[in-house]
């Protein structure tokens, strides 16, 4: 029991550190990728290939002046970025990172909490994420921040519907809400994306909207709203908002890989006859590669597409994605019924 | 209507087809374009390590040339000031005293010669107007400053050093006509 608690603590801290490091270096990779897409080099001055750039950015953010508008609600103003960061880090708990580790004959699952309603947990936490943005935008007492916050909340509501509807088909197919169970059923090349291409597409689009990434980055829309919900934020409070976005990217990549791309499974990997711990490590790397792939897609899309107009965003969400998602649910239901 | 260039595109408000309205083909096409750029040669010049080469006839800040014996060529005729479209050049002429022959080549020279680098448009007309091969534009840049007064360059900055090793080479800027003219020994200053 004690070893279990120690193990879980270690795993949780490892995943915490992992998400932070990944988010840190995502900022560098984002800028690098942006540079490459625009025939530039991207940051390459701080350390070899700019590897120390995130560190320099972090130090800079810490040493910047902590500015707080005089008319801001102090408690909520601080609560905003803290909540965003907290919630962004919370989601990773339910994600299965790999098959069990075996130490001294005892199996240790590579998952902090195997909740039997894993999907619900992830989505519940994701929905709370918007509160950080909303509270921050509201507490700033700035019209741009408020507009950004309003946009974020209505965008979140519109896209969460389609997102959940596309997940329902997965739940219908798997018959379980546990993420571990969902991954287990996708062993080999039995990935959900093959059975649910439409669901995957809807989920991917909604994930962009949920993480406030371009082309759905209307809450922070620099061209119209200065900085959107974080207009009045500076120093590490701003850093938390920006950082949380990258953590959210990482986590949503992990969720997408888990739900649709077979999680840590790769065709033929389980037939290689690797020892359990090596197998766990390789599987984890497989999952990590899939997450990186999604991270790249996020950046690729960002540096390709222009931002949506707000009415287009709403139209896409309510008039295209939700009907499509419902259609997908109906089709899946009919197919499952016919196959019984 | 015939277009002047071949670049104009006909704009229409036609209704988009279904294929266009689902956007995905267009988005994938765009992603293909951006992906192609990932592996392109980067256009960046890594500045402090690599400096972009200037053209030989780049028009930077001016130099007042000396002749081979180290005497100032400028005779303060004022043709450069007349030619200057920005009226950036001013000068005060003076007469050469006996014993100053090693300093100034002609009997008249400019005691003060000033170019306002904020007015100058670096057109090179002064260079073209000069009959004495005295003023040239160089590949050097005018440095930034905080005070406007510091942009008025006097003789202390403009006249090239007398030391032959520190002379500014302007041979690439001289047109074939100038080089041909210099060979004509009938003129005193070519001898």
Interface residues (C-beta under 8 A of the other chain):
Chain A: X33 X35 X36 X37 X38 X39 X40 X41 X300 X301 X303 X304 X305
Chain B: X27 X30 X31 X33 X34 X35 X37 X38 X40 X41 X42 X43 X44 X46
